[in-house]
Amino acid sequence: MHTNTALALRDIEILFSPFRHRKINLTTRLVMAPMTRNFAADGIPTPDMADYYRRRAENELGLIITEGAVIDDPASAADPDTPRFYGGAALRGWKHICRSVHTTDCKIIPQLWHVGMARPTDGSAPNPQEPPIGPSGIHPQTLQQVAAPMSKNRIHEVVASYARAAANARRLGFDGVEIQGAHGFLIDQFLWAATNHRTDEYGGDLPRRVRFATEVVQAVRKAVGRHFPILFRLSQWKIEHYDACIAHTPEELAEIVQPLSEAGVDIFDCSTRFYDEPAFAGSPLTLAGWVRHITGKPTIGVGAVGVERASVLPLLEQMNAQQLDLIAIGRALLADYAWAHKFHLGQERSIAPFTQHSLGRLL
């Protein structure tokens, strides 16, 4: 293992070794990252989407985390073609996707999503009469207050909506669920001090800002039972705010992830722009490494793996040092559904490179 173009099979074999967990077993440690595609016409998953996921499942992925699917709160979506995770037609579409992936050895879980304040007010979103909702009515990009803060009643309604979606995932035969708690969307808006100015039990210091997220996890756990896997995606960075932080120190990070772990999270999906960047000054540990260190729970690392042919040496070192357990591949899998298989065989020169054109098609 000396260059990113000539890795020996023995060096990368850890990526293709099984992952064993008391709630979910995977054939490899490679995960398809959740990526918004907006190819679900009027929110209904299509047969093309089933083919899209199955092709990747056939090529040595251990787990697929689907694109974000919005829960049944009327203000959950930003785009009419974002897939819904409610309603008979949408759930039938998801069941077909689940069954299609399960023709392979790959597991699949949906990502449950609510965009919160990241919702347009120009009438283009579903249920255009519904205003965006968030802890303090602050838009996550402009950081300006544009709506009223969520009432406690609305908070309780959204928590219940997450629970219903998770129960549907289990009923449809999925292998777990992931709660989207990152990137400036609703749950993250509660975690981030810049978008949460509340003075009640849902705002203020970190133990109060994490309350909404823990209530969601607790409700999901109650809905799916003890043995169904729950993943939680978190990030420091936000869309258009790449230097944002919800935790400035390992101690602050512990105030977030420890309550989530105790509430029922089994695996943390730690989203960073570059998978090997240190989370805090003075330590080489990444976000995934710190979360694993704090909670003792498995973690997924993600961020620019395979996009620009960057060396995977840090990734292999982190796995060998047990700083993370799984690695998620994002844009590289949009460009080439066989990325993992080709990489395993040493056929890197045949991997189709990611371009902006990759975003506009459902290959």
Secondary structure by P-SEA (a helix, b strand, c coil): ccccccccccccccccbbbbcccccccccccccbbbccccccccccaaaaaaaaaaaacccccccccbbbcccccccccccccccccaaaaaaaaaaaaaaacccbbbbbbbbbbccccccccccccccccccccccccccccccccccccaaaaaaaaaaaaaaaaaaaaacccbbbbccccccaaaaaaccccccccccccccccccaaaaaaaaaaaaaaccccbbbbbbbbccccccccccccccaaaaaacaaaaaaacccccccccccccccccccccccaaaaaaaaccbbbbbbcccccccccaaaaaaaaaaccccbbbbccccccccaaaaaaaacccccbbbbcaaaaaccc
